[in-house]
């Protein structure tokens, strides 16, 4: 069987090559080879387990940091982590570390899957943070910094404070206007529309939609990659592999082991059915119009799609899945 450390180094090297090339066809080839190595290793591992020569190959347990509590996008980081956990086939329970003020995950899975989770999540988290929580880069010009910060949906007053320490009580208006002018200048230099500009764009809505759509795009690309790998190499090894991970998870968290649901009485409509019958309120309709279809949402969606392309994942042709997706995480406590 292949050495896991060597396999992970090869996978990381292939993904680095995919990121460095400007030719999409070449990048796709590197990504496809990385996905193939992952699947082949899992198949070899399952063959050893089936023949009884696996030794101590069994699910492991590891703690992974999701994000710090201070991040305004801690929920979105959790969604991003959950999408990648489902993709690699691990189970986890979210935890809170009061000493470090961090949201963590108690992860259960096979070593290669846990390592793959860490590799993919760290890559996606870095891209997410660079696009939605950027800091001032002293190596860049003011115009380039304004472009990065404004493209993340950060308010102009806050950008002025970050760049120049502007006193909003005295120089607030001029600093505010300067940020707007530099942003338009940077967009013109790039041949882009100044999407995050004007009174019609809400910064808070823009950032909310941007974060949501980024996670959605990454999740879609993961699903496409897994479907293509199933078609090329075969469906993920065995049902028993998932069951062994489940058992390790439920042994550690017995309270989360599912119990059979109680059948609902025929004459008692469920809450979900009642909700569908009621329809949406005017406030709910306004929310969806603002967060999904308005100009702010459209601008954020476009930026999120561009940002998600920076995450190194495979994007081959999708095929029909033959197995239902399994829930990766539960909330403990």
C-alpha positions in Angstrom: 0.0 0.0 0.0 1.2 3.6 -0.8 2.8 5.6 2.0 0.2 8.1 3.3 2.8 10.9 3.8 4.2 10.4 0.3 0.7 10.4 -1.2 -0.3 13.6 0.6 2.9 15.3 -0.6 2.1 14.2 -4.2 -1.5 15.5 -3.8 -0.3 18.8 -2.4 2.2 19.1 -5.2 -0.3 18.5 -7.9 -2.7 21.1 -6.5 0.2 23.6 -6.3 1.0 23.0 -10.0 -2.7 23.4 -10.9 -2.7 26.8 -9.0 0.5 28.0 -10.7 -0.4 27.3 -14.3 -2.4 29.8 -16.4 -3.7 27.0 -18.7 -7.1 25.7 -17.6 -6.7 22.4 -19.4 -3.3 21.7 -17.7 -4.7 22.7 -14.3 -7.7 20.4 -14.8 -5.3 17.5 -15.5 -3.3 18.2 -12.3 -6.6 18.3 -10.3 -7.9 15.1 -11.8 -4.7 13.3 -11.0 -4.9 14.5 -7.4 -8.5 13.3 -7.0 -7.5 9.9 -8.6 -4.6 9.5 -6.1 -7.1 10.1 -3.2 -9.5 7.5 -4.5 -6.9 4.9 -5.3 -5.5 5.2 -1.7 -8.9 4.7 -0.2 -9.5 1.6 -2.4 -6.1 0.1 -1.4 -6.9 0.8 2.3 -10.3 -0.9 2.1 -8.8 -3.9 0.4 -6.4 -4.3 3.3 -9.2 -4.0 5.8 -11.3 -6.6 3.9 -8.5 -9.2 3.8 -7.8 -8.8 7.5 -4.2 -7.5 6.9 -5.0 -3.9 7.8 -3.3 -3.9 11.2 -4.5 -0.8 13.0 -6.1 1.0 10.1 -9.2 2.5 11.7 -11.0 5.9 12.1 -9.0 8.5 14.0 -10.1 11.5 16.0 -8.7 15.0 15.6 -9.6 18.6 16.6 -9.7 21.1 13.8 -10.1 24.9 14.3 -13.0 26.3 12.2 -12.6 30.0 13.0 -12.1 32.6 15.8 -15.3 33.9 17.5 -14.3 37.5 16.6 -15.0 36.8 12.9 -18.3 38.3 11.7 -18.5 35.3 9.3 -18.2 32.5 11.9 -21.5 31.0 10.7 -20.3 31.0 7.1 -17.0 29.4 8.0 -19.0 26.7 9.7 -21.1 26.1 6.6 -17.9 26.0 4.5 -16.4 23.5 6.9 -19.5 21.3 6.8 -19.5 21.3 3.0 -15.9 20.0 2.8 -16.5 17.5 5.6 -19.4 16.0 3.7 -17.2 15.8 0.6 -14.3 13.9 2.2 -16.6 11.6 4.3 -15.8 12.5 7.9 -18.1 13.1 10.9 -17.7 15.9 13.4 -19.2 17.6 16.4 -18.8 21.4 16.8 -17.1 22.5 20.0 -16.4 25.8 21.7 -13.0 26.5 23.2 -13.6 29.2 25.9 -9.8 29.7 26.5 -8.9 30.5 22.9 -12.3 31.9 21.9 -12.3 29.5 18.9 -15.0 27.4 17.2 -13.5 24.0 16.7 -14.6 20.6 15.4 -14.0 17.2 16.9 -13.5 15.2 13.7 -13.8 11.4 13.1 -12.6 9.7 10.0 -9.8 7.8 8.3 -6.4 9.5 8.3 -6.3 10.4 4.6 -9.8 11.9 4.8 -9.0 14.0 7.9 -5.8 15.3 6.2 -7.7 16.0 3.0 -10.3 17.9 5.1 -7.6 20.0 6.7 -5.9 20.7 3.3 -9.1 21.7 1.5 -10.6 23.7 4.4 -7.4 25.7 5.0 -7.2 26.5 1.3 -10.8 27.7 1.2 -10.6 29.5 4.5 -7.5 31.5 3.3 -9.3 32.5 0.1 -12.5 33.4 2.0 -10.6 35.6 4.5 -8.5 37.3 1.8 -11.7 38.3 -0.1 -14.0 39.1 2.8 -11.8 40.0 5.7 -8.8 41.6 4.0 -6.2 43.7 5.9 -4.3 46.7 4.6 -1.3 45.6 2.6 1.5 48.2 3.0 3.2 46.9 -0.2 0.2 48.0 -2.2 -0.9 51.5 -3.3 -3.8 53.2 -1.6 -5.9 52.6 -4.8 -5.2 48.9 -4.8 -5.9 48.6 -1.0 -9.1 50.5 -1.4 -10.1 48.2 -4.3 -9.5 45.1 -2.1 -11.2 46.5 0.9 -14.2 47.9 -0.9 -14.6 44.8 -3.0 -15.1 43.0 0.3 -18.0 45.3 1.1 -16.2 47.2 3.9 -17.7 50.7 4.5 -15.9 53.7 3.1 -15.5 55.3 6.6 -14.0 52.2 8.0 -11.6 51.9 5.0 -10.5 55.5 5.6 -9.8 54.6 9.3 -7.8 51.5 8.2 -5.7 53.3 5.7 -5.2 56.8 7.2 -6.6 56.7 10.7 -9.0 59.4 9.6 -10.8 61.3 12.3 -14.4 61.0 11.2 -15.5 64.0 13.3 -13.2 66.4 11.4 -12.1 64.9 8.1 -14.7 62.2 7.7 -16.4 63.6 4.6 -13.3 64.2 2.6 -11.8 60.8 3.6 -15.1 59.2 2.7 -15.1 60.9 -0.8 -11.4 60.0 -1.3 -12.1 56.3 -0.8 -14.9 56.5 -3.3 -12.7 58.2 -5.9 -9.8 55.7 -5.4 -12.2 52.8 -5.7 -13.7 54.1 -9.0 -10.1 54.8 -10.3 -9.0 51.2 -9.4 -12.1 49.7 -11.1 -11.5 51.8 -14.3 -7.9 50.6 -14.4 -9.1 47.0 -14.3 -11.9 47.6 -16.8 -14.6 46.8 -14.2 -17.8 48.4 -13.2 -17.7 50.0 -9.7 -20.2 47.6 -8.3 -19.8 48.4 -4.7 -20.6 52.1 -5.1 -23.6 54.3 -4.9 -26.6 54.6 -2.7 -28.4 51.5 -4.1 -25.7 49.2 -2.6 -26.0 48.1 1.0 -22.6 47.1 2.4 -24.1 44.7 5.0 -26.3 43.0 2.5 -23.5 42.8 0.0 -21.2 41.1 2.5 -23.9 38.7 3.6 -24.7 37.6 0.0 -21.0 37.5 -0.9 -20.2 35.1 1.9 -23.3 32.9 1.2 -22.6 32.7 -2.5 -18.9 31.9 -1.9 -19.8 28.9 0.2 -22.4 27.9 -2.3 -19.9 28.0 -5.2 -17.3 25.9 -3.3 -19.9 23.4 -2.3 -21.1 23.1 -5.9 -17.5 22.5 -7.1 -16.9 19.8 -4.5 -20.1 18.0 -5.6 -19.0 18.1 -9.2 -15.5 16.8 -8.4 -16.9 13.9 -6.3 -19.4 12.9 -9.0 -16.7 12.9 -11.7 -14.4 10.8 -9.5 -17.2 8.3 -9.0 -17.5 8.0 -12.7 -13.8 7.7 -13.4 -12.5 5.5 -10.6 -15.7 4.1 -9.1 -18.1 5.0 -6.2 -16.5 5.6 -2.9 -15.1 2.2 -1.8 -17.7 0.7 0.5 -20.7 1.3 2.7 -18.9 -0.2 5.6 -16.3 2.5 5.5 -19.0 5.1 6.3 -20.5 2.8 9.0 -17.2 2.5 10.8 -16.7 6.3 10.9 -20.3 6.6 12.1 -19.7 4.1 14.9 -16.5 5.9 16.1 -18.5 9.1 16.1 -21.5 7.8 18.0 -19.3 5.9 20.5 -17.7 9.3 21.4 -21.1 11.1 21.3 -23.8 8.6 22.3 -26.4 11.3 22.8 -26.2 12.1 19.1 -26.9 8.6 17.9 -30.2 8.9 15.9 -33.4 7.2 17.1 -36.2 6.1 14.8 -38.7 9.0 14.2 -42.2 8.7 15.6 -44.8 8.5 12.8 -47.1 11.6 12.6 -50.8 11.0 13.0 -52.7 11.2 9.6 -55.1 13.9 10.9 -52.3 16.0 12.4 -50.4 18.1 9.7 -46.7 18.6 10.3 -45.2 22.0 11.0 -43.5 21.9 7.6 -46.8 21.3 5.9 -48.5 24.1 7.8 -45.6 26.4 6.9 -46.0 25.6 3.2 -49.8 26.2 3.4 -49.3 29.7 5.0 -46.9 31.0 2.3 -44.5 33.8 2.7 -45.3 37.1 4.5 -44.6 40.5 3.0 -41.5 40.9 5.2 -40.2 37.5 4.0 -40.8 38.4 0.4 -38.9 41.7 0.9 -36.0 39.8 2.4 -35.7 37.5 -0.5 -36.0 40.4 -3.0 -33.2 42.2 -1.2 -30.9 39.3 -0.5 -31.3 37.3 -3.7 -32.5 39.5 -6.6 -31.7 43.1 -5.8 -28.6 45.0 -7.2 -26.6 44.5 -4.1 -27.2 40.7 -4.2 -26.3 40.5 -7.9 -23.0 42.4 -7.3 -22.1 40.2 -4.4 -22.9 37.0 -6.3 -20.6 38.0 -9.1 -17.7 38.7 -6.8 -18.3 35.5 -4.9 -18.1 33.4 -8.0 -14.8 35.0 -9.0 -13.4 34.5 -5.5 -14.5 30.8 -5.3 -12.5 30.1 -8.5 -9.3 30.7 -6.5 -10.0 27.6 -4.3 -8.1 24.7 -5.6 -10.7 22.1 -6.3 -11.4 19.8 -9.3 -14.1 20.8 -11.8 -14.7 17.9 -14.2 -18.0 17.0 -15.9 -20.8 16.1 -13.4 -22.5 12.7 -13.5 -25.5 11.3 -11.8 -24.9 10.1 -8.2 -25.7 6.6 -7.2 -25.5 7.1 -3.4 -27.3 9.7 -1.2 -25.1 12.2 0.5 -24.5 11.6 4.2 -24.8 14.2 6.9 -21.3 15.1 8.1 -21.7 17.0 11.3 -23.9 17.4 14.3 -23.9 20.1 17.0 -23.0 18.8 20.4 -24.4 20.5 23.5 
